[in-house]
Amino acid sequence: MASIFICYSHEDKAWRDRLVKFLKPLNNEEQIIWSDQDIQPGDMWDEEIKDKLSKATLAIVLISQDLLNSNYVSNEELPRLLKRRKEEGVRIIPIFVRPSTVKDVDFKYTNNEGIEQKFYLSQFQSFKNNSPDSPLSDLLEESQSKLEKVLSSFAQELRSLIDETKKKR
């Protein structure tokens, strides 16, 4: 079963909530959409996040300057996702939610040979109508309806990716 990890800054919780509203129907028979908001009281949060990162088949990264400035995201979440992308084919989908310096920020991980690898999140393809130069916050300024149409189309594209992932397994 596909498993989708949502990587985001807590400063962007409202953006995560907007997106999850459209993705929640994907959790039809079992939970496939996961973020740290699903951690239960008494869970060891760091272990829970790392466990979900190790099982994700898709990762959505909500990009803002706050995400780029997050030490936990930079040092834990993204290196693990980037390594799994290279070694296991995990799909990473950026969603640009607010203006940022994403084009200038590199992220690193160490491969199995001990060699440091470098990636830029702006290298990954986002959904239609979304780019570093056209973040979702621009749509919010235009109209709530237009933003919700774009989020709905993201959910439809994601469903297609999930179906594609199921066929490969």
Secondary structure, 3 states (H helix, E strand, C coil): CCCEEEECCHHHHHHHHHHHHHHHHHCCCCCCEECHHHCCCCCCHHHHHHHHHHHCCEEEEEECHHHHHCHHHHHHHHHHHHHHHHHHCCEEEEEECCCCCHHHCEEEEECCCCCEEEEEHHHCCCCCCCECCECHHHHHHHCHHHHHHHHHHHHHHHHHHHHHHHHHC
